[in-house]
Structure formats: C-alpha cells, structure tokens
Amino acid sequence: MKRNQLSISLEKAWHYFSLTYDVVWNVIFILLVAALCLVCFAIGAGAGYFAFLVKDMPVPSPDEMKKEIYHYGETSHMYFANGVYLGRFRSDLDREAVRLSDVSPYVVQAIIATEDEHFYEHHGVVPKAVIRAVFQELTNSPVKSGGSTLTQQLVKNQMLTNEVSFERKAKEMLLSLRLEKFFSKEDILEAYLNVVPFGRNSSGRNIAGIQAAAQGVFGVNAKELNLAQASFLAGLPQNPFVYTPFAADGSVKPDLSAGLKRMKTVLYRMKRAGYISEKQYKEALSYDVAKHLAAPKPSPFEQYPFLTMEIERRAKEVLAETFAKRDGYKPEEVQREPARFRRYLGEAEKALRQGGYRIYTTIDKKIYEQMQRIAARYPYYGSDNVYYTKDKKTGKTIPHRQPVEVGAMLIENKTGKIISFVGGRDYGREQLNHATQAHRSNGSTMKPLLVYAPAMEMGVIQPATIIPDLPLSIGSYAPKNADGKTHGLVTARYALQQSFNIPAVRTYMRIRSRHPIDYLHKMGITSVSKQEEANPALAIGGTHI
C-alpha cells in the first residue's frame, strides 16, 4: 500500500516538474526570441536611422579628403637678408607643420596610449566604444567615457563642424571609415599631430600642432622631446587652456598641478600599454617641468615694430597683386578700383596669416639694429617739439617737450634694394613710418630728374643752351633763387650746377605740355601724380614723393 502511494507521489512530482520545466523553458525561449527580435529591431532601426542621417552627405573622393585633412593654417615666417631668421608673422594661432619622421617616438606613444589605445587595430571606429557612448548619452549618464578615435577627432576638426548632434556623429563615423580605407595610419597620425591644439606658448599666443607646442612650451623641436616633455604635451589636447602652463600674457601660471596630474595619467597609460618600463615611469615623474619651460621672449613686432609692419604691408600688396593676376587683372586695373583692391588685400592678409609663407627681405640685421640705436640716442635732430595742454584743476597751460621725429633709409644704389631704415623714434608714440610713409619734398633733386634730363631728351635744350635767370611771374607764383638774386643769362649746365630755381622753372614751363612727369614714372618715382604736373613749383621740388 505504502509502495503504491510512493509511486503515485513520484509520478505526480515528475509530472509537476515536467510541467514547470516546459513552462520555464517556453518562457525563456519566448524571452530569448523577443530579445533577439528586439536586438534585430534595434540594429535595423539604428542602421536605418544612421542611413537617414547620412543620406544627403556627399561622399568625398580620396583627393578631396587629402586636401581637407591637410588643410590647416600654418604660420608664415620672416627673414632678414642672407636668410637670417626674424620671426613669425603676426597671427592668432602659431602652427608649423612637421613630418611624422621629425616627431619624437615618445609623442606618438603618449598620444596613442592616451587618446586611442586601439589606434593600430581599428578601422576608424571602435563599435564597443560607440555603443557605450550612445548608451551614456541616451541614459544621460554623468560619466562620459567618449568614443572618438584619433581618426574621428581628425575628421571632426578638419572635415566637419563642432556641432553636437547625432547627425554630425554619424557623418564623422562614415568619413572615418572611409579615411582609414584610403590613408595609412602614419598619414592620419601625422595630420592629427599637426592639427590638434596645445594651449598657449611662452609668449601667450595660441598654438596648434606638435612642432609649435614643442618650441613654444619647452623651446625644442618636436624630434628632441624627451619622455617627460612628450607626456606633458600629450596631455594638453584634452583641455588645452586648463592644462597649459602659460597664462594669456605668456607668464608661467602659479599652479601647474592640473597639467602635471594629467601628465601622470599619460605616463601611467604608457606604462600600462607597455611603451615604457617602471623605471622610465618613475624617472619621468621626477622631471622638473617648470624648470624646463621655454623662457618668455618678445615677438618680432615687439622687437622690430616698424620693420614687421612694413614687411606685412608690402607682403600683402605683393600677394594681393598676385591674386589679381591669377584672376586675370592687371595691377593697374585693380589699383583703379579701391573696393576690389581692398578685397584682394583681405584675401592676401588671410593667406599670409595661415599659408605658411616664407618672406625674405633685403634688410641687414646688424645695420638695422645699429641704426635704431643711433636714432634712439643721437641728440642732434634740431629743437624739440613743444605742445601745450591745460590743467583741468588749475587752468594753467603746461608745456610738453618731445624730440622731433626722424626717418632714414639706406639704399644700395646699384640694385635699389633697401638695406636698412629708421621708421621713427618710438612706435608706441607714433605709428607712422617716417622712412616709407611720411612724404617729404625732394627739393632740388627734382631739377635734373623732371626738368633738365627730359628737356635734353626732347631736344629742347643742350648743356650750353642759354637760359634767362631773370625775374619771373606765373600768375601769383614768382620763384626766387636761394640767394635772393638773379644772374642774367646763364647756361643750362651752370644753372643746374648752381641749382638756380628760376631757370629750372622756365625750362619746365617749356616742356610741361609734353608730360615730363612720365620720365619720373619710368624711373620708378610713381608718388608724383599727373594732377601735380600743372604746378610750376614742381620743377624745384614743390611736392612730396
């Protein structure tokens, strides 16, 4: 009886177990199928949404991508005569392109270990990192681990905007995959290192690219960076203006802890990735970064204000004319249209600040610096200028004295090249370049250039031609000789030798209708205009050139 009851109980238990097992298995199976369907749906929806986001984006060719990723502004450089370096052209951003072969291997290792540890393994995008970043974004997670590879960062900086949106991210991923298809890892890494921002240099200017960073922060070339320096610089791009050691005025920040903490993180990741040993890690941590920072140095503009401004002005004009010729215009045509010329000047200025030009001048550095010292110290320039102001409280007139301005230019006669010049006493007080922009009358040097040489060329006079040196009136104008006298009948040779004014004016009036001013223009003296030709006093330098 008991045996029968036990048998019945086991049968019931097995029945219930089988029933429960079937139910649980069916539930699990249904859940698995549902999960699989959900995953497939999510993948399909995601793929569809991705396709929707990029459907209107034109697919660039390899040549177009190459042009864009290598299109980064590079600072132009200026040189004295004989290739002596003067400095960088003024710009909002200092950058100098460099080949990957000219970059310290420590920099490459530090950047990869910190910014993209799977750089040599992925094809532009790391799916796991992207999924993690999307999940964090959808759940509004306070932790943002990021999902951008170096390739994606390069695409974002060079080919897209900084807009934060799923559409921009989708385009970034597609372009990154395409970039990796046509370019080597070395090409991508080189472009990235030339693009990425590094904060400020020891002059307080913004810098981008590893070469400008190496020079601006440590005063060495990118190839010469040691492990500690490389790891410090590699940490800057994450937050350049927080980690940079320099303030906006170029002074060293009192607290470098943020940058040093970031450097420690970079070194740890390099050690974890196997790039450096424990010994190298500890040695780099003990490196005194503050002691090895580049010393502040004045900019070329601070050292040579008149010279750098003159170089900028002339370089812009030359480049503007070059751009005009490119578009089929002659220089004189553009000069006649101020609005068009201003547009070309604007294009030229932008090109000079971003185009990496090398501007070579004829200025001799030693002679130029010596002339500036003489101009600053030499006291015999005539009487000081005196101007007066009124004291607001007392009403008294207060005299102020300042030295007269000065300008000078040293030219090599054989070639016409400018060897040196003095633009003025103090650029801070007056920005006018008294050597190249302050027009002055050329006086009696005008007589052989505008009067006697053209008159002889025209056959109007010869050296022995007699010219009356007698009182002369032309309307209200009555020229006088320097001695206040007249000398009767004199030869052209003698009149020029003695620099008499009246014979020069008489001769000029005889040839004025034949436009002797054209001779000046052929000699390169173009600052005398056709409108001044009617002025009789032009014959004796009564103008400015």
C-alpha positions as CSV (number, residue, x, y, z in Angstrom):
1,M,0.0,0.0,0.0
2,K,2.7,2.4,1.0
3,R,4.8,1.4,-2.0
4,N,1.8,2.3,-4.3
5,Q,1.4,5.7,-2.6
6,L,5.1,6.4,-3.0
7,S,4.9,5.5,-6.7
8,I,1.9,7.8,-7.2
9,S,3.8,10.7,-5.4
10,L,6.8,10.3,-7.6
11,E,4.7,10.3,-10.7
12,K,2.9,13.5,-9.6
13,A,6.3,15.2,-8.7
14,W,7.7,14.3,-12.1
15,H,4.5,15.5,-13.7
16,Y,4.7,18.8,-12.0
17,F,8.5,19.1,-12.7
18,S,8.0,18.4,-16.3
19,L,5.1,20.9,-16.5
20,T,7.2,23.5,-14.7
21,Y,10.2,22.8,-16.9
22,D,8.2,23.2,-20.0
23,V,6.7,26.4,-18.8
24,V,10.0,27.9,-17.7
25,W,11.7,26.7,-20.9
26,N,8.9,28.2,-23.0
27,V,9.1,31.5,-21.1
28,I,12.9,31.6,-21.6
29,F,12.6,30.7,-25.2
30,I,10.0,33.4,-25.7
31,L,12.2,35.9,-23.9
32,L,15.2,34.9,-25.9
33,V,13.2,35.2,-29.2
34,A,11.8,38.6,-28.0
35,A,15.3,39.8,-27.0
36,L,16.7,38.6,-30.4
37,C,13.8,40.3,-32.2
38,L,14.4,43.4,-30.1
39,V,18.1,43.4,-30.9
40,C,17.5,42.9,-34.6
41,F,14.9,45.6,-34.5
42,A,17.3,47.9,-32.7
43,I,20.1,47.1,-35.1
44,G,17.7,47.6,-38.1
45,A,16.3,50.8,-36.6
46,G,19.8,52.1,-35.8
47,A,21.1,51.2,-39.3
48,G,18.0,52.9,-40.8
49,Y,18.5,56.0,-38.6
50,F,22.2,56.0,-39.5
51,A,21.4,55.8,-43.2
52,F,18.8,58.6,-42.8
53,L,21.4,60.8,-41.1
54,V,24.0,60.5,-43.8
55,K,21.8,60.1,-46.9
56,D,22.4,63.7,-48.1
57,M,26.1,63.8,-47.3
58,P,28.2,63.8,-50.5
59,V,30.9,61.1,-50.4
60,P,34.3,62.8,-50.9
61,S,37.0,61.3,-53.1
62,P,40.4,60.4,-51.7
63,D,41.9,63.5,-53.2
64,E,39.2,65.7,-51.6
65,M,39.8,64.1,-48.3
66,K,43.5,64.5,-48.6
67,K,43.0,68.2,-49.4
68,E,40.8,68.7,-46.3
69,I,42.8,66.8,-43.7
70,Y,46.0,68.5,-44.7
71,H,44.4,71.9,-45.0
72,Y,45.5,73.6,-41.8
73,G,46.7,77.1,-41.3
74,E,50.5,77.4,-40.9
75,T,52.2,80.5,-39.5
76,S,54.3,82.5,-42.1
77,H,57.9,83.3,-41.3
78,M,60.0,86.5,-41.9
79,Y,63.7,86.7,-42.6
80,F,66.4,89.4,-42.7
81,A,68.9,89.4,-45.6
82,N,71.0,86.3,-46.2
83,G,68.4,84.1,-44.6
84,V,68.8,85.4,-41.0
85,Y,65.6,84.5,-39.2
86,L,63.5,87.4,-38.0
87,G,60.4,85.7,-36.6
88,R,56.9,84.5,-37.1
89,F,54.3,86.6,-38.9
90,R,51.6,88.0,-36.6
91,S,48.6,85.7,-36.3
92,D,46.0,84.5,-33.9
93,L,47.5,81.0,-33.9
94,D,51.0,79.7,-34.2
95,R,51.4,76.5,-36.1
96,E,54.2,74.9,-38.0
97,A,53.7,71.7,-40.0
98,V,56.1,68.8,-39.3
99,R,56.6,65.3,-40.8
100,L,55.9,62.3,-38.6
101,S,59.5,61.2,-39.0
102,D,60.5,64.5,-37.3
103,V,58.5,63.8,-34.2
104,S,59.8,62.1,-31.1
105,P,58.5,58.5,-30.8
106,Y,57.6,59.3,-27.2
107,V,55.0,61.7,-28.5
108,V,53.4,59.1,-30.8
109,Q,53.3,56.5,-28.0
110,A,51.9,59.0,-25.5
111,I,49.2,60.2,-27.8
112,I,48.1,56.7,-28.8
113,A,48.2,55.4,-25.2
114,T,46.1,58.4,-24.0
115,E,43.8,59.2,-26.8
116,D,43.3,56.0,-28.8
117,E,44.9,52.8,-27.4
118,H,43.4,50.7,-30.2
119,F,44.6,53.0,-33.0
120,Y,46.6,50.4,-34.9
121,E,43.8,47.8,-34.6
122,H,40.5,49.6,-35.6
123,H,39.4,50.8,-39.0
124,G,38.4,54.3,-37.9
125,V,35.7,53.4,-35.4
126,V,35.6,51.2,-32.3
127,P,32.0,49.8,-32.2
128,K,32.1,48.9,-28.5
129,A,33.2,52.5,-27.6
130,V,30.5,54.0,-29.8
131,I,27.7,51.8,-28.3
132,R,29.0,52.7,-24.8
133,A,29.0,56.4,-25.7
134,V,25.5,56.2,-27.2
135,F,24.1,54.4,-24.1
136,Q,25.7,57.0,-21.8
137,E,24.1,59.8,-23.9
138,L,20.6,58.2,-24.0
139,T,20.6,57.5,-20.3
140,N,22.1,60.9,-19.5
141,S,24.9,59.2,-17.6
142,P,27.1,61.6,-15.5
143,V,30.1,59.6,-16.7
144,K,31.1,60.3,-20.3
145,S,33.9,58.0,-21.4
146,G,33.9,59.2,-25.1
147,G,34.0,57.0,-28.1
148,S,36.1,59.0,-30.7
149,T,39.2,57.5,-32.2
150,L,42.1,59.7,-33.4
151,T,40.7,59.3,-36.9
152,Q,37.3,60.6,-35.8
153,Q,38.9,63.5,-34.0
154,L,40.8,64.4,-37.2
155,V,37.6,64.2,-39.2
156,K,35.7,66.4,-36.8
157,N,38.5,69.0,-36.7
158,Q,39.2,69.1,-40.5
159,M,36.0,68.0,-42.3
160,L,33.1,68.8,-40.1
161,T,31.9,71.4,-37.6
162,N,31.9,71.1,-33.8
163,E,28.1,70.8,-33.7
164,V,26.9,68.3,-31.1
165,S,24.3,66.1,-32.8
166,F,23.7,62.5,-33.8
167,E,23.8,63.6,-37.5
168,R,27.3,65.1,-37.1
169,K,28.4,61.9,-35.2
170,A,27.0,59.7,-38.0
171,K,28.9,61.6,-40.7
172,E,32.0,61.5,-38.6
173,M,31.9,57.7,-38.3
174,L,31.2,57.2,-42.0
175,L,34.1,59.6,-43.0
176,S,36.4,58.0,-40.5
177,L,35.8,54.6,-42.0
178,R,36.4,56.0,-45.5
179,L,39.5,57.9,-44.4
180,E,41.0,54.7,-43.0
181,K,40.3,52.9,-46.2
182,F,42.4,55.3,-48.4
183,F,45.1,56.6,-45.9
184,S,47.7,54.8,-43.8
185,K,47.8,55.1,-40.1
186,E,51.0,57.2,-40.4
187,D,49.3,59.7,-42.7
188,I,46.4,60.0,-40.2
189,L,48.6,60.4,-37.2
190,E,50.8,63.0,-38.9
191,A,47.8,65.1,-39.9
192,Y,46.4,64.8,-36.3
193,L,49.6,65.9,-34.7
194,N,49.7,69.0,-37.0
195,V,46.1,69.9,-36.2
196,V,45.4,69.3,-32.5
197,P,45.5,72.4,-30.2
198,F,48.0,72.6,-27.4
199,G,47.0,75.8,-25.5
200,R,49.5,78.7,-25.3
201,N,53.2,79.2,-25.7
202,S,55.7,81.3,-23.6
203,S,54.6,84.4,-25.5
204,G,51.0,83.9,-24.6
205,R,49.9,83.1,-28.2
206,N,47.6,80.2,-29.1
207,I,49.4,77.2,-30.5
208,A,48.4,74.1,-32.5
209,G,50.5,71.3,-33.8
210,I,53.2,69.4,-32.1
211,Q,56.1,71.4,-33.5
212,A,54.7,74.7,-32.3
213,A,53.9,73.1,-29.0
214,A,57.4,71.7,-28.6
215,Q,59.0,75.0,-29.4
216,G,56.5,77.2,-27.6
217,V,56.4,75.2,-24.3
218,F,59.9,73.7,-24.0
219,G,61.9,75.6,-26.6
220,V,63.0,72.4,-28.5
221,N,61.9,70.8,-31.8
222,A,59.3,68.0,-31.8
223,K,62.0,65.4,-32.5
224,E,64.0,66.4,-29.5
225,L,61.3,66.0,-26.9
226,N,62.2,63.6,-24.0
227,L,59.7,61.2,-22.4
228,A,58.6,63.6,-19.7
229,Q,58.1,66.5,-22.1
230,A,56.3,64.3,-24.6
231,S,53.9,63.0,-21.9
232,F,53.2,66.5,-20.6
233,L,52.4,67.8,-24.2
234,A,50.3,64.7,-25.0
235,G,48.0,65.5,-22.1
236,L,47.3,69.1,-23.2
237,P,44.8,68.4,-26.1
238,Q,42.1,67.1,-23.8
239,N,41.7,70.6,-22.2
240,P,44.4,72.9,-23.7
241,F,43.7,76.1,-21.8
242,V,43.3,74.3,-18.4
243,Y,46.4,72.2,-18.7
244,T,48.7,74.8,-20.4
245,P,51.5,76.1,-18.2
246,F,51.2,79.6,-19.6
247,A,48.8,82.5,-18.9
248,A,47.4,84.7,-21.7
249,D,50.3,87.2,-21.2
250,G,52.9,84.4,-21.5
251,S,53.8,84.3,-17.8
252,V,54.0,80.9,-16.1
253,K,50.9,80.0,-14.1
254,P,51.5,79.9,-10.3
255,D,49.8,76.5,-10.2
256,L,50.7,73.8,-12.6
257,S,49.1,70.9,-10.8
258,A,46.3,70.3,-13.3
259,G,48.8,69.8,-16.2
260,L,51.1,67.7,-14.0
261,K,48.3,65.5,-12.9
262,R,47.3,65.0,-16.5
263,M,50.9,64.2,-17.3
264,K,50.9,61.5,-14.6
265,T,47.8,59.9,-16.2
266,V,49.5,59.9,-19.6
267,L,52.6,58.2,-18.2
268,Y,50.5,55.6,-16.4
269,R,48.7,54.7,-19.6
270,M,52.0,54.5,-21.5
271,K,53.3,52.1,-18.8
272,R,50.1,50.0,-18.9
273,A,50.3,49.8,-22.7
274,G,53.9,48.5,-22.4
275,Y,55.5,51.5,-24.1
276,I,57.7,52.4,-21.0
277,S,59.1,50.5,-18.1
278,E,58.6,51.1,-14.4
279,K,62.0,52.8,-14.2
280,Q,61.2,55.2,-17.1
281,Y,57.8,55.9,-15.5
282,K,59.4,56.9,-12.2
283,E,62.2,58.9,-13.8
284,A,59.7,60.9,-15.9
285,L,57.5,61.6,-12.9
286,S,60.5,63.2,-11.1
287,Y,61.2,65.5,-14.1
288,D,61.0,69.2,-13.2
289,V,58.7,70.5,-15.9
290,A,58.6,74.1,-14.5
291,K,62.4,74.4,-14.7
292,H,62.5,73.4,-18.3
293,L,59.7,75.6,-19.7
294,A,60.6,77.9,-22.5
295,A,61.7,81.4,-21.4
296,P,59.3,84.2,-22.5
297,K,60.7,86.1,-25.5
298,P,59.4,89.2,-27.2
299,S,57.6,88.8,-30.5
300,P,59.1,90.2,-33.7
301,F,56.6,93.0,-33.5
302,E,57.7,93.9,-30.0
303,Q,61.4,93.9,-31.1
304,Y,61.1,95.5,-34.6
305,P,57.7,97.2,-34.8
306,F,58.4,99.5,-37.8
307,L,60.1,96.7,-39.7
308,T,57.5,94.0,-39.2
309,M,54.6,96.4,-40.0
310,E,56.4,97.4,-43.2
311,I,57.0,93.8,-44.2
312,E,53.4,93.0,-43.6
313,R,52.2,96.0,-45.6
314,R,54.4,95.2,-48.6
315,A,53.8,91.4,-48.5
316,K,50.1,92.0,-48.5
317,E,50.3,94.3,-51.5
318,V,52.6,91.9,-53.4
319,L,50.3,88.9,-52.7
320,A,47.2,90.9,-53.5
321,E,48.6,91.8,-56.9
322,T,49.5,88.1,-57.4
323,F,45.9,87.1,-56.6
324,A,44.6,89.7,-59.0
325,K,46.8,88.4,-61.8
326,R,45.5,84.9,-61.0
327,D,42.0,86.2,-61.7
328,G,43.1,88.0,-65.0
329,Y,43.5,91.5,-63.7
330,K,46.5,93.8,-64.2
331,P,47.9,95.6,-61.1
332,E,47.0,99.0,-62.5
333,E,43.4,97.8,-63.2
334,V,43.0,96.7,-59.6
335,Q,44.5,99.9,-58.2
336,R,41.9,101.9,-60.0
337,E,39.1,100.0,-58.2
338,P,39.6,100.6,-54.4
339,A,36.8,98.2,-53.4
340,R,38.3,95.3,-55.5
341,F,41.8,96.1,-54.2
342,R,40.7,96.0,-50.6
343,R,39.1,92.6,-51.2
344,Y,42.3,91.3,-52.6
345,L,44.2,92.8,-49.7
346,G,41.9,91.0,-47.3
347,E,42.5,87.7,-49.1
348,A,46.2,88.3,-49.0
349,E,46.2,89.1,-45.3
350,K,44.4,85.8,-44.5
351,A,46.8,83.9,-46.7
352,L,49.8,85.4,-45.0
353,R,48.5,84.6,-41.5
354,Q,47.6,81.0,-42.4
355,G,49.5,80.0,-45.5
356,G,53.0,79.2,-44.1
357,Y,54.8,81.6,-46.4
358,R,58.5,82.4,-46.1
359,I,59.1,86.2,-46.5
360,Y,62.7,87.2,-47.3
361,T,63.8,90.8,-47.1
362,T,66.9,92.7,-48.0
363,I,67.3,94.2,-44.5
364,D,70.7,93.7,-43.0
365,K,70.0,92.8,-39.3
366,K,73.2,94.2,-37.9
367,I,73.0,97.5,-39.8
368,Y,69.3,97.8,-39.0
369,E,69.8,97.3,-35.3
370,Q,72.7,99.8,-35.2
371,M,70.6,102.5,-37.0
372,Q,67.8,102.0,-34.4
373,R,70.3,102.5,-31.6
374,I,71.7,105.7,-33.2
375,A,68.2,107.1,-33.8
376,A,67.3,106.5,-30.1
377,R,70.4,108.0,-28.7
378,Y,71.5,110.7,-31.1
379,P,70.5,114.1,-29.6
380,Y,71.2,116.5,-32.6
381,Y,68.0,116.4,-34.5
382,G,67.1,120.1,-34.0
383,S,64.8,121.7,-31.5
384,D,62.3,119.6,-29.6
385,N,58.7,119.8,-30.5
386,V,56.7,121.7,-27.8
387,Y,53.0,121.3,-27.3
388,Y,50.7,122.6,-24.6
389,T,47.8,121.2,-22.5
390,K,45.7,122.9,-19.9
391,D,45.5,121.6,-16.4
392,K,41.8,120.9,-15.7
393,K,42.1,121.9,-12.0
394,T,44.2,125.0,-12.1
395,G,43.6,126.1,-15.6
396,K,47.3,126.7,-16.2
397,T,48.9,126.0,-19.5
398,I,51.5,123.2,-19.2
399,P,54.3,122.8,-21.9
400,H,55.3,119.4,-23.0
401,R,58.5,118.6,-24.9
402,Q,59.3,115.7,-27.1
403,P,62.1,115.1,-29.6
404,V,61.3,115.7,-33.3
405,E,60.6,112.6,-35.4
406,V,63.2,111.1,-37.6
407,G,63.3,108.9,-40.7
408,A,66.2,107.5,-42.7
409,M,66.7,104.9,-45.4
410,L,69.9,103.2,-46.6
411,I,69.7,102.0,-50.2
412,E,72.2,100.2,-52.4
413,N,72.4,102.3,-55.5
414,K,73.5,99.5,-57.8
415,T,70.4,97.4,-57.1
416,G,68.0,99.7,-55.4
417,K,67.5,97.3,-52.6
418,I,66.7,98.7,-49.1
419,I,69.5,97.7,-46.7
420,S,68.1,99.4,-43.6
421,F,65.9,102.2,-42.5
422,V,64.7,104.1,-39.4
423,G,61.0,104.4,-39.2
424,G,60.8,106.7,-36.2
425,R,61.8,107.3,-32.6
426,D,59.0,105.4,-30.8
427,Y,56.4,103.2,-32.5
428,G,54.2,103.4,-29.4
429,R,54.0,107.2,-29.7
430,E,53.5,107.4,-33.4
431,Q,52.9,104.5,-35.8
432,L,53.7,106.5,-39.0
433,N,56.8,105.1,-40.7
434,H,58.8,108.2,-41.5
435,A,61.1,106.3,-43.9
436,T,58.4,104.9,-46.2
437,Q,55.1,106.6,-45.5
438,A,55.9,110.2,-44.4
439,H,56.1,112.0,-47.8
440,R,58.6,114.9,-48.0
441,S,59.5,117.3,-50.7
442,N,62.6,116.1,-52.5
443,G,63.7,119.7,-53.2
444,S,66.3,120.5,-55.9
445,T,66.9,116.8,-56.7
446,M,63.8,117.2,-58.9
447,K,65.6,119.6,-61.3
448,P,67.7,117.0,-63.1
449,L,65.0,114.4,-62.9
450,L,62.0,116.3,-64.1
451,V,63.4,119.3,-66.0
452,Y,66.9,119.1,-67.4
453,A,67.2,115.4,-68.4
454,P,63.8,115.3,-70.0
455,A,64.3,118.6,-71.8
456,M,67.6,117.4,-73.2
457,E,66.0,114.1,-74.2
458,M,63.3,116.0,-76.0
459,G,65.9,118.2,-77.8
460,V,64.6,121.4,-76.2
461,I,67.9,122.3,-74.6
462,Q,71.6,121.2,-74.5
463,P,74.2,121.8,-71.8
464,A,75.3,125.1,-73.4
465,T,71.8,126.4,-74.0
466,I,71.3,129.9,-72.7
467,I,68.5,130.3,-70.1
468,P,67.5,133.7,-68.7
469,D,67.9,133.9,-64.9
470,L,65.7,137.0,-64.7
471,P,62.6,137.8,-62.6
472,L,59.7,135.5,-63.5
473,S,56.0,135.6,-62.6
474,I,53.5,132.9,-63.5
475,G,50.2,134.1,-62.2
476,S,50.6,134.6,-58.5
477,Y,53.7,132.4,-58.4
478,A,57.1,134.1,-58.5
479,P,60.0,131.8,-58.0
480,K,63.2,133.1,-56.3
481,N,66.7,131.8,-56.2
482,A,68.2,130.6,-52.9
483,D,70.4,133.7,-52.7
484,G,67.6,136.1,-53.5
485,K,69.4,137.3,-56.6
486,T,69.1,136.9,-60.4
487,H,72.2,136.2,-62.5
488,G,71.3,137.2,-66.0
489,L,71.9,134.9,-68.9
490,V,73.3,131.5,-67.8
491,T,73.9,128.2,-69.5
492,A,71.8,125.2,-68.6
493,R,75.0,123.5,-67.3
494,Y,75.7,126.4,-65.0
495,A,72.1,126.8,-63.8
496,L,72.0,123.2,-62.8
497,Q,75.4,123.3,-61.2
498,Q,74.4,126.3,-59.1
499,S,70.9,124.9,-58.5
500,F,69.2,128.1,-59.6
501,N,65.4,128.0,-59.3
502,I,64.3,130.5,-61.9
503,P,66.0,128.8,-65.0
504,A,64.6,125.4,-63.9
505,V,61.0,126.7,-63.7
506,R,61.4,128.5,-67.1
507,T,62.6,125.3,-68.7
508,Y,59.9,123.2,-67.1
509,M,57.2,125.6,-68.5
510,R,58.6,125.0,-72.0
511,I,58.2,121.2,-71.8
512,R,55.3,120.8,-69.4
513,S,52.7,120.1,-72.1
514,R,54.9,117.2,-73.2
515,H,54.4,115.5,-69.9
516,P,58.0,115.2,-68.4
517,I,56.4,113.5,-65.4
518,D,56.3,110.3,-67.5
519,Y,60.1,110.2,-67.1
520,L,59.7,110.2,-63.3
521,H,57.3,107.3,-63.5
522,K,59.7,105.3,-65.8
523,M,62.4,105.8,-63.1
524,G,60.1,104.3,-60.5
525,I,59.1,107.6,-58.9
526,T,55.4,107.0,-59.0
527,S,54.2,109.0,-56.0
528,V,54.0,112.2,-58.1
529,S,50.6,112.3,-59.7
530,K,49.6,113.6,-63.1
531,Q,47.4,116.2,-61.3
532,E,50.6,117.8,-59.8
533,E,52.0,118.4,-63.3
534,A,50.2,121.7,-63.6
535,N,52.1,123.1,-60.6
536,P,55.1,125.2,-61.8
537,A,56.8,124.7,-58.4
538,L,57.0,121.0,-59.2
539,A,60.2,121.9,-61.2
540,I,62.1,122.7,-58.0
541,G,60.6,120.0,-55.7
542,G,57.4,121.8,-54.6
543,T,55.7,118.5,-54.0
544,H,56.1,115.3,-52.0
545,I,57.4,112.0,-53.3
